[in-house]
Amino acid sequence: MKFRALFFFLLLACFCLSLAQGSYENCCLSYVSSVKASVKRAVRSYRTQETDGGCNIQAIVFKLRKGQVFCADPALSWVQLLMKKLDAKNKIAENRKKSG
């Protein structure tokens, strides 16, 4: 009886460990080097990916109209410019909601 309990406990422990290793974060693994102007116009939002946790590169994750995403290097000038444009656009929209 003790052997069965020990065997069950070890089996349960292995199962829990395998489940914990199978959880992956939604991380960028590489960057796009450039995008077309039409794609830049379709960007609706962005988020910053930090190198903490399971993600190993710092990136800006842009989300397009239809839900697609692409990852870009935050050090590139076109990425910083696109982020500033989105921030300004969102600030204008926020001010309209407050005043209207």
VOBA-1610 file (N, C-alpha, C; in pm, whole numbers, padded with zeros to 5 digits, always signed):
BEGIN
Met+00082-00120+00000Met+00000+00000+00000Met+00086+00126+00000Lys+00195+00126+00077Lys+00282+00242+00081Lys+00347+00264-00055Phe+00380+00156-00123Phe+00442+00168-00255Phe+00346+00234-00354Arg+00220+00194-00350Arg+00120+00253-00441Arg+00102+00403-00414Ala+00098+00440-00288Ala+00083+00581-00252Ala+00205+00661-00298Leu+00323+00606-00277Leu+00445+00674-00321Leu+00450+00687-00473Phe+00412+00579-00542Phe+00410+00581-00688Phe+00311+00686-00739Phe+00192+00692-00679Phe+00091+00789-00720Phe+00140+00931-00695Phe+00203+00955-00581Phe+00257+01086-00549Phe+00364+01129-00649Leu+00455+01038-00683Leu+00560+01070-00781Leu+00502+01096-00920Leu+00402+01019-00957Leu+00337+01040-01086Leu+00267+01176-01090Leu+00200+01210-00983Leu+00133+01340-00974Leu+00233+01455-00979Ala+00345+01441-00910Ala+00448+01545-00910Ala+00506+01565-01050Cys+00533+01457-01121Cys+00585+01467-01258Cys+00484+01533-01350Phe+00357+01501-01332Phe+00252+01560-01415Phe+00243+01710-01392Cys+00249+01754-01266Cys+00242+01897-01235Cys+00362+01972-01291Leu+00479+01913-01283Leu+00599+01977-01338Leu+00591+01990-01489Ser+00538+01890-01555Ser+00528+01898-01702Ser+00428+02004-01745Leu+00321+02023-01668Leu+00225+02129-01699Leu+00287+02266-01679Ala+00367+02283-01576Ala+00429+02412-01548Ala+00529+02450-01657Gln+00598+02353-01714Gln+00695+02382-01819Gln+00628+02411-01952Gly+00504+02371-01969Gly+00435+02389-02096Gly+00369+02524-02113Ser+00377+02611-02016Ser+00312+02742-02029Ser+00410+02841-02092Tyr+00373+02893-02207Tyr+00459+02986-02280Tyr+00393+03123-02282Glu+00476+03225-02273Glu+00424+03361-02283Glu+00412+03400-02430Asn+00337+03503-02456Asn+00320+03553-02592Asn+00433+03651-02618Cys+00546+03601-02668Cys+00666+03681-02683Cys+00705+03697-02829Cys+00766+03812-02859Cys+00829+03833-02989Cys+00964+03761-02988Leu+00991+03692-03095Leu+01119+03623-03107Leu+01212+03693-03205Ser+01154+03781-03289Ser+01235+03855-03386Ser+01161+03984-03422Tyr+01232+04071-03495Tyr+01177+04201-03536Tyr+01152+04203-03687Val+01060+04291-03728Val+01053+04326-03869Val+01150+04442-03890Ser+01211+04448-04007Ser+01308+04556-04031Ser+01238+04684-04078Ser+01133+04668-04156Ser+01057+04785-04201Ser+00917+04738-04242Val+00825+04834-04250Val+00689+04804-04294Val+00644+04910-04393Lys+00547+04876-04474Lys+00494+04970-04572Lys+00413+05079-04500Ala+00397+05190-04569Ala+00320+05301-04513Ala+00175+05261-04487Ser+00118+05177-04573Ser-00021+05132-04553Ser-00035+05050-04425Val+00067+04973-04392Val+00064+04895-04267Val+00076+04989-04148Lys+00160+05090-04158Lys+00173+05187-04048Lys+00040+05258-04022Arg-00034+05288-04129Arg-00164+05353-04113Arg-00267+05261-04048Ala-00249+05131-04061Ala-00343+05034-04006Ala-00317+05002-03858Val-00207+05053-03803Val-00174+05026-03663Val-00272+05100-03573Arg-00327+05028-03475Arg-00424+05087-03382Arg-00370+05103-03241Ser-00277+05018-03201Ser-00223+05027-03066Ser-00088+04956-03060Tyr-00023+04972-02946Tyr+00104+04903-02926Tyr+00122+04873-02779Arg+00212+04779-02752Arg+00251+04750-02614Arg+00401+04725-02613Thr+00461+04742-02498Thr+00605+04721-02484Thr+00630+04583-02425Gln+00719+04509-02488Gln+00762+04380-02435Gln+00897+04397-02368Glu+00903+04367-02242Glu+01027+04377-02166Glu+01098+04242-02166Thr+01223+04243-02124Thr+01301+04119-02124Thr+01286+04040-01996Asp+01193+04077-01912Asp+01172+03999-01790Asp+01082+03879-01819Gly+01078+03785-01730Gly+00994+03668-01749Gly+01049+03577-01857Gly+00961+03529-01944Gly+01002+03435-02047Gly+01044+03499-02177Cys+01033+03628-02192Cys+01068+03695-02318Cys+01213+03739-02315Asn+01287+03709-02421Asn+01431+03736-02417Asn+01475+03855-02501Ile+01383+03925-02569Ile+01421+04047-02640Ile+01323+04158-02603Gln+01374+04280-02600Gln+01288+04396-02579Gln+01229+04432-02714Ala+01099+04457-02719Ala+01032+04485-02846Ala+00910+04572-02824Ile+00866+04633-02933Ile+00738+04702-02938Ile+00647+04616-03023Val+00531+04579-02967Val+00436+04494-03037Val+00322+04582-03085Phe+00313+04599-03216Phe+00208+04681-03276Phe+00090+04592-03314Lys-00032+04642-03287Lys-00153+04568-03322Lys-00226+04643-03434Leu-00262+04570-03538Leu-00330+04628-03654Leu-00481+04619-03640Arg-00553+04678-03735Arg-00699+04682-03733Arg-00763+04545-03715Lys-00717+04448-03790Lys-00781+04316-03791Lys-00724+04222-03685Gly-00647+04276-03593Gly-00596+04194-03485Gly-00457+04136-03508Gln-00403+04153-03628Gln-00267+04103-03652Gln-00168+04186-03572Val-00054+04126-03544Val+00051+04196-03470Val+00184+04179-03541Phe+00273+04274-03518Phe+00412+04259-03561Phe+00501+04323-03457Cys+00623+04276-03452Cys+00718+04320-03350Cys+00828+04402-03414Ala+00868+04509-03346Ala+00970+04599-03398Ala+01071+04633-03290Asp+01190+04669-03335Asp+01299+04707-03245Asp+01271+04847-03191Pro+01262+04864-03059Pro+01231+04995-03003Pro+01340+05100-03025Ala+01458+05059-03068Ala+01566+05155-03090Ala+01557+05221-03228Leu+01476+05167-03318Leu+01467+05224-03453Leu+01384+05352-03453Ser+01426+05447-03535Ser+01359+05578-03536Ser+01215+05571-03586Trp+01188+05488-03688Trp+01051+05479-03740Trp+00956+05419-03635Val+01008+05333-03550Val+00927+05273-03444Val+00892+05379-03340Gln+00990+05459-03300Gln+00966+05565-03202Gln+00869+05669-03257Leu+00882+05703-03384Leu+00793+05800-03447Leu+00650+05747-03451Leu+00634+05620-03487Leu+00500+05561-03492Leu+00436+05556-03353Met+00515+05527-03252Met+00464+05527-03115Met+00417+05668-03075Lys+00495+05771-03110Lys+00456+05909-03077Lys+00327+05947-03148Lys+00313+05907-03274Lys+00190+05938-03349Lys+00070+05871-03285Leu+00086+05745-03244Leu-00025+05674-03180Leu-00061+05738-03046Asp+00040+05778-02970Asp+00013+05843-02841Asp-00063+05974-02861Ala-00021+06053-02960Ala-00089+06179-02988Ala-00233+06155-03034Lys-00251+06056-03119Lys-00385+06023-03169Lys-00476+05978-03055Asn-00423+05896-02966Asn-00503+05849-02852Asn-00534+05962-02754Lys-00442+06056-02740Lys-00465+06170-02650Lys-00576+06258-02706Ile-00577+06280-02835Ile-00683+06360-02899Ile-00818+06291-02881Ala-00822+06160-02902Ala-00947+06085-02887Ala-00995+06089-02742Glu-00903+06083-02648Glu-00938+06089-02506Glu-00995+06226-02470Asn-00936+06333-02525Asn-00985+06468-02498Asn-01125+06489-02557Arg-01150+06430-02672Arg-01284+06441-02733Arg-01388+06373-02647Lys-01352+06258-02588Lys-01448+06187-02502Lys-01478+06269-02377Lys-01378+06336-02322Lys-01397+06415-02201Lys-01484+06538-02228Ser-01463+06602-02344Ser-01536+06725-02373Ser-01674+06699-02433Gly-01694+06583-02490Gly-01821+06558-02559Gly-01911+06472-02488
//
